Amino acid sequence: MKNLSEKLTIIVPTRNRPAFVRRLFHFMTQMEVPSQFLVIDSSDQESFDDNARTIAAASPDLRIEHRHDQAGMITKCRKAMETVDTPYTVFCADDDFVLPDSVDSCIRFLDENEGYFGATGSWVSVNTEKENRCHQTRCFTLAEDDPLDRFGKLVRRWFATFYCVYRTDLLTRSWIVTDDACDYDKARVFAETMLAKLSVVYGKLAILPQLHLLFQLHEQNEHRSTPLVSDPDSTAQMYEQFAEALATEIADVRGSDREEARSFVDQYYGFWRDGTDAVVPRKGSLKRFTNNLKNQVLLTRDRIITDPVNIWLRRRIAQSHPLCQSTSWQLAYDLACRFPHGMPEQDFDSVSVSDAA
């Protein structure tokens, strides 16, 4: 993993979850990851001090900078990106695991392919509340030459791009644009959509044949506590800011007319203006059931049309699958299953790679 030593910064946003921070850095220490780490921490003082102790314990083996920043999610990530001096960056949530062997492969790929903005592998979710079931999310390389073609394909067959390895200069630009145009506290849907779409507007995106991420499903996941829109009355105004900023970036990258780009954005997202479909209906409601059914029908229809051989978006995967045989995956899976709520302090130095093998 020599590519990681001078080329990569791993950014870890966290807030009041020291047990997850402890588990993550136990993993990184065991894997001897030589990259630079930047922990942007908006915790209260007690949790911040707890994280500081974890980082001090891991620092003899890892290069970690720990910052206390009470800004909102998008702003603190923007501020962090503006200080990164390595050519590549990857984000890792405190409760998930990016696999260092995959990250190394992504860097080597990007070194050799200038037209690509980012690269990743497959990612697998582990539901620690349901017998540690694993599901692989299907991802697709987006290598079309026209940014609009990549944009449209990602809209129709969406998958998360947050954990990709990115070129730092363009990733910094995407966070600046998103921070200027979107208010995450009022509507996370606009910020998350902006970041995902810019990830394919700025360049091609490669999906490599490897396992890249373990994403843990549990009750503390942010998407379960942060609504898509918390201020529906401001949705029209927030949509205008989102659409104008996104259209400007598309037009700039393509060297084309901004009105054409704006029309393209409105084609896919204009229905968000009134806010009705940007808000998740109450769990268990008929409207939520109907929306989910409608979306699944549309997604399945589109997949059959565009890729009739591989129409699945998410599939169950067993631990015996060839993707799940690396040491990094086995340790990450073991830690997620053994410590689903994060790692107690007394266990920080007691679990080794050999224990998970």
VMD Tcl script that draws the C-alpha trace (Angstrom):
set ca {
  {0.00 0.00 0.00}
  {2.91 2.34 -0.69}
  {0.62 4.51 -2.88}
  {-1.18 5.68 0.25}
  {1.78 7.15 2.11}
  {2.10 10.50 0.31}
  {-0.85 10.48 -2.06}
  {-3.94 10.08 0.12}
  {-5.84 11.82 2.90}
  {-8.67 9.92 4.60}
  {-11.21 12.35 6.08}
  {-13.32 11.11 8.99}
  {-16.28 13.33 9.99}
  {-17.64 12.52 13.45}
  {-19.93 13.87 16.12}
  {-20.42 12.42 19.61}
  {-19.65 8.81 18.65}
  {-16.31 8.02 20.32}
  {-16.97 4.27 20.40}
  {-17.25 4.20 16.60}
  {-14.13 6.34 16.24}
  {-12.31 3.90 18.51}
  {-13.44 0.93 16.41}
  {-12.44 2.60 13.13}
  {-8.96 3.53 14.28}
  {-8.43 0.12 15.79}
  {-9.10 -1.24 12.30}
  {-6.78 1.26 10.61}
  {-4.03 0.56 13.14}
  {-4.33 -3.19 12.66}
  {-4.18 -2.72 8.87}
  {-1.17 -0.39 9.25}
  {-2.66 2.13 6.81}
  {0.11 4.62 5.90}
  {-2.09 7.44 4.57}
  {-2.76 10.77 6.27}
  {-5.93 10.99 8.36}
  {-7.94 14.11 9.10}
  {-10.63 13.76 11.78}
  {-13.11 16.65 11.70}
  {-14.86 16.45 15.02}
  {-17.95 18.45 16.03}
  {-18.44 16.52 19.27}
  {-19.14 18.01 22.67}
  {-16.10 18.41 24.92}
  {-16.40 15.04 26.67}
  {-16.62 13.07 23.40}
  {-13.92 15.19 21.80}
  {-11.57 14.42 24.69}
  {-12.43 10.72 24.37}
  {-11.60 10.86 20.65}
  {-8.36 12.68 21.42}
  {-7.28 9.81 23.68}
  {-8.06 7.27 20.95}
  {-6.12 9.27 18.39}
  {-3.15 9.69 20.74}
  {-3.08 5.92 21.25}
  {-3.19 5.31 17.48}
  {-0.78 8.10 16.50}
  {2.47 6.14 16.99}
  {1.27 3.94 14.10}
  {-0.89 6.36 12.07}
  {-0.55 9.97 10.87}
  {-3.69 11.62 12.30}
  {-4.70 15.28 12.55}
  {-7.65 15.92 14.89}
  {-9.66 19.13 14.51}
  {-12.52 20.41 16.62}
  {-15.01 22.12 14.29}
  {-18.58 22.92 15.31}
  {-19.66 23.99 11.83}
  {-22.39 22.09 10.01}
  {-21.64 18.92 8.06}
  {-21.13 20.51 4.63}
  {-19.19 23.53 5.88}
  {-16.81 21.55 8.06}
  {-16.09 19.15 5.18}
  {-15.47 22.08 2.84}
  {-13.05 23.65 5.33}
  {-11.25 20.34 5.68}
  {-10.97 19.87 1.91}
  {-9.50 23.34 1.49}
  {-6.50 22.28 3.61}
  {-5.78 18.86 2.06}
  {-2.44 18.79 0.26}
  {-2.41 15.22 -1.05}
  {-3.52 14.56 -4.66}
  {-6.26 12.12 -3.61}
  {-8.92 12.12 -0.90}
  {-11.45 9.61 0.38}
  {-14.13 10.10 3.03}
  {-14.89 7.44 5.63}
  {-17.77 7.77 8.10}
  {-16.85 6.88 11.67}
  {-19.15 3.83 11.64}
  {-18.04 2.39 8.28}
  {-14.83 0.91 6.88}
  {-13.10 1.81 3.62}
  {-10.78 -1.06 2.75}
  {-7.17 0.11 2.26}
  {-6.25 -2.49 -0.37}
  {-9.10 -1.22 -2.56}
  {-8.13 2.40 -1.95}
  {-4.61 1.60 -3.10}
  {-5.95 0.04 -6.32}
  {-8.12 3.11 -6.94}
  {-5.12 5.42 -6.64}
  {-3.11 3.34 -9.08}
  {-6.04 3.42 -11.51}
  {-6.43 7.19 -11.27}
  {-2.70 7.68 -11.73}
  {-3.00 5.89 -15.05}
  {-6.32 7.34 -16.25}
  {-6.40 11.14 -16.31}
  {-9.97 11.35 -17.62}
  {-11.41 9.88 -14.43}
  {-12.37 12.04 -11.45}
  {-12.96 9.12 -9.08}
  {-12.73 5.39 -8.60}
  {-14.17 2.85 -6.19}
  {-15.10 -0.80 -5.90}
  {-18.30 -2.49 -4.78}
  {-19.65 -1.85 -1.33}
  {-21.45 -4.22 0.97}
  {-23.89 -3.27 3.71}
  {-23.92 -5.29 6.93}
  {-27.14 -5.12 8.93}
  {-26.01 -5.74 12.49}
  {-29.63 -5.59 13.65}
  {-30.68 -8.49 11.39}
  {-28.26 -11.39 11.95}
  {-25.38 -9.51 10.27}
  {-26.89 -10.02 6.83}
  {-24.75 -8.74 3.97}
  {-26.00 -7.17 0.76}
  {-23.91 -6.00 -2.17}
  {-24.97 -2.78 -3.88}
  {-24.58 -2.80 -7.64}
  {-22.45 0.05 -8.99}
  {-21.71 0.99 -12.59}
  {-18.73 2.55 -14.31}
  {-19.74 5.88 -15.83}
  {-17.32 6.39 -18.70}
  {-19.44 8.34 -21.20}
  {-17.62 11.31 -22.71}
  {-20.47 13.79 -22.25}
  {-21.08 14.87 -18.61}
  {-24.81 14.99 -19.35}
  {-24.81 11.32 -20.34}
  {-23.02 10.38 -17.11}
  {-25.39 12.61 -15.13}
  {-28.51 11.09 -16.67}
  {-27.30 7.53 -16.18}
  {-26.57 8.14 -12.49}
  {-29.99 9.73 -11.99}
  {-31.74 6.73 -13.54}
  {-29.62 4.13 -11.75}
  {-28.48 5.91 -8.62}
  {-25.86 4.53 -6.25}
  {-23.84 6.24 -3.51}
  {-20.59 7.85 -4.66}
  {-19.59 9.46 -1.34}
  {-16.90 6.87 -0.52}
  {-15.06 6.98 -3.85}
  {-11.39 7.93 -4.04}
  {-11.33 11.35 -5.71}
  {-8.84 13.81 -7.12}
  {-8.51 16.40 -4.37}
  {-8.68 19.56 -6.49}
  {-12.02 18.64 -8.08}
  {-13.44 17.24 -4.85}
  {-12.61 20.50 -3.11}
  {-14.47 22.35 -5.85}
  {-17.53 20.13 -5.39}
  {-17.69 20.80 -1.64}
  {-17.31 24.57 -2.17}
  {-20.14 24.62 -4.73}
  {-22.35 22.48 -2.48}
  {-21.67 24.56 0.62}
  {-22.45 27.80 -1.23}
  {-25.70 26.46 -2.74}
  {-27.19 24.08 -0.17}
  {-28.30 24.20 3.47}
  {-27.81 20.68 4.82}
  {-29.72 21.35 8.05}
  {-32.81 22.47 6.16}
  {-32.65 19.87 3.38}
  {-29.93 17.26 3.18}
  {-31.44 15.94 -0.07}
  {-30.08 18.89 -2.08}
  {-26.55 18.68 -0.67}
  {-26.31 14.91 -1.08}
  {-27.68 15.08 -4.63}
  {-25.33 17.92 -5.56}
  {-22.24 16.03 -4.36}
  {-23.30 12.82 -6.13}
  {-24.02 14.52 -9.45}
  {-20.86 16.62 -9.41}
  {-18.93 13.40 -8.90}
  {-19.80 12.48 -12.50}
  {-20.05 15.97 -13.98}
  {-16.39 16.72 -13.28}
  {-15.09 13.48 -14.80}
  {-15.59 9.80 -15.41}
  {-16.16 7.39 -12.53}
  {-14.65 3.89 -12.45}
  {-16.02 0.89 -10.55}
  {-13.17 -1.58 -10.09}
  {-13.69 -5.36 -9.55}
  {-13.03 -5.40 -5.82}
  {-14.71 -4.82 -2.48}
  {-14.23 -1.23 -1.35}
  {-16.48 -0.47 1.60}
  {-18.28 -2.06 4.52}
  {-21.33 0.08 5.28}
  {-22.99 -0.77 8.58}
  {-26.77 -0.49 8.92}
  {-27.88 0.37 12.46}
  {-30.23 2.66 14.39}
  {-27.68 5.48 14.65}
  {-27.24 5.90 10.88}
  {-27.62 9.59 10.10}
  {-30.20 9.03 7.34}
  {-32.54 7.59 9.99}
  {-32.41 10.74 12.11}
  {-31.90 13.53 9.54}
  {-34.94 14.22 7.33}
  {-34.51 14.79 3.61}
  {-36.27 18.14 4.06}
  {-36.86 19.72 7.47}
  {-38.16 23.06 6.16}
  {-40.70 22.30 3.38}
  {-41.79 25.96 3.17}
  {-38.36 26.90 1.82}
  {-38.09 24.06 -0.68}
  {-38.80 26.14 -3.79}
  {-36.10 28.65 -2.90}
  {-33.63 25.90 -1.99}
  {-34.35 24.12 -5.25}
  {-33.61 27.27 -7.25}
  {-30.22 27.66 -5.56}
  {-29.45 23.97 -6.10}
  {-30.51 23.94 -9.77}
  {-28.73 27.17 -10.67}
  {-25.46 26.06 -9.09}
  {-25.59 22.60 -10.65}
  {-26.48 23.97 -14.09}
  {-23.61 26.48 -13.88}
  {-21.12 23.70 -13.14}
  {-22.43 21.50 -15.95}
  {-22.25 24.36 -18.45}
  {-18.74 25.28 -17.33}
  {-17.42 21.72 -17.67}
  {-19.09 21.19 -21.07}
  {-18.40 24.66 -22.40}
  {-22.07 24.87 -23.31}
  {-25.07 27.13 -22.73}
  {-26.18 27.43 -19.11}
  {-29.87 27.49 -20.05}
  {-29.49 24.13 -21.75}
  {-27.87 22.73 -18.61}
  {-30.61 24.21 -16.42}
  {-33.28 22.62 -18.59}
  {-31.52 19.30 -18.16}
  {-31.47 19.63 -14.34}
  {-35.15 20.61 -14.29}
  {-36.01 17.60 -16.43}
  {-34.89 15.29 -13.64}
  {-35.43 17.32 -10.48}
  {-37.95 20.05 -11.25}
  {-40.66 18.20 -9.31}
  {-38.79 19.11 -6.11}
  {-39.93 22.73 -6.37}
  {-43.13 22.17 -4.42}
  {-41.43 20.02 -1.79}
  {-44.06 17.29 -1.75}
  {-41.88 14.53 -3.19}
  {-38.69 15.69 -1.50}
  {-40.11 14.86 1.92}
  {-40.19 11.24 3.06}
  {-43.76 10.28 4.07}
  {-44.40 8.92 7.53}
  {-43.17 5.35 8.04}
  {-45.99 2.87 7.56}
  {-48.20 5.31 5.67}
  {-50.02 4.39 2.47}
  {-48.28 7.25 0.64}
  {-44.85 5.87 1.59}
  {-45.82 2.37 0.46}
  {-47.19 3.72 -2.82}
  {-44.11 5.85 -3.48}
  {-41.77 2.94 -2.78}
  {-43.73 0.65 -5.08}
  {-43.82 3.25 -7.86}
  {-40.08 3.87 -7.58}
  {-39.26 0.17 -7.65}
  {-41.39 -0.36 -10.76}
  {-39.69 2.54 -12.54}
  {-36.21 1.40 -11.52}
  {-36.85 -2.17 -12.61}
  {-38.28 -1.05 -15.94}
  {-35.26 1.14 -16.60}
  {-32.82 -1.63 -15.69}
  {-34.57 -4.10 -17.98}
  {-34.35 -1.61 -20.84}
  {-30.71 -0.60 -20.29}
  {-29.19 -3.79 -18.86}
  {-31.51 -6.82 -19.21}
  {-28.83 -9.26 -18.01}
  {-28.14 -7.49 -14.72}
  {-31.27 -5.82 -13.38}
  {-30.59 -6.24 -9.66}
  {-29.55 -3.19 -7.66}
  {-28.95 -4.89 -4.32}
  {-28.38 -8.60 -3.66}
  {-27.68 -10.83 -0.69}
  {-24.04 -11.90 -0.47}
  {-22.51 -14.69 1.65}
  {-19.26 -14.58 3.58}
  {-17.97 -17.32 1.28}
  {-18.20 -15.00 -1.75}
  {-14.82 -14.43 -3.47}
  {-15.09 -10.68 -2.77}
  {-15.13 -11.35 0.98}
  {-11.83 -13.20 1.34}
  {-9.39 -10.33 1.93}
  {-7.87 -9.78 5.36}
  {-9.17 -6.21 5.45}
  {-12.77 -7.29 4.80}
  {-12.60 -10.10 7.35}
  {-11.31 -7.77 10.07}
  {-13.86 -5.05 9.22}
  {-16.73 -7.55 9.22}
  {-15.55 -9.08 12.49}
  {-15.35 -5.67 14.18}
  {-18.78 -4.58 12.90}
  {-20.39 -7.79 14.15}
  {-18.59 -7.97 17.49}
  {-18.92 -4.27 18.27}
  {-22.09 -3.08 16.48}
  {-22.39 -0.06 18.79}
  {-18.70 0.80 18.62}
  {-15.70 -0.45 20.57}
  {-15.32 -0.08 24.34}
  {-12.09 1.55 25.43}
  {-10.75 -1.59 27.11}
  {-10.93 -3.51 23.82}
  {-8.97 -1.01 21.71}
  {-5.70 -2.96 21.83}
  {-7.06 -6.47 22.30}
  {-8.47 -7.51 18.92}
  {-6.00 -8.43 16.19}
  {-6.08 -9.35 12.53}
  {-5.48 -12.98 13.45}
  {-8.59 -12.98 15.63}
  {-10.73 -12.17 12.59}
  {-9.06 -14.62 10.21}
}
mol new
graphics top color blue
foreach p $ca { graphics top sphere $p radius 0.5 }
foreach p [lrange $ca 0 end-1] q [lrange $ca 1 end] { graphics top cylinder $p $q radius 0.2 }
display resetview
